């Protein structure tokens, strides 16, 4: 059986001067959020059917986000030189360099 897919939504950063490729994606199993990390160290979350932006923060200065993991307490992002945990609103819980 052949599988098929349908495009539901396209999202793009609202500032076209600072476009950066997506480097990590993760669905939040606790809330209806899609977490996205990019090559410049920014983490954004999107919610709802239209994927409206919920939060956006600079997690790692000029370092690619390699992986995102979500826990009940917050969002963990991994870059080449550090690991950081923030709550879903963007406040830092801990940072390891």
Buried (B, 14 or more C-beta within 10 A) or exposed (E): EEEEEEEEEEBEBEEEEEEBEEBBEBEBEEEEBBBBBBBBBBBBBBBEEEBEEBBBBEBBEEBBBBBBBBEEEBBBBBBEEBBBBBEBEBEEEEEEE
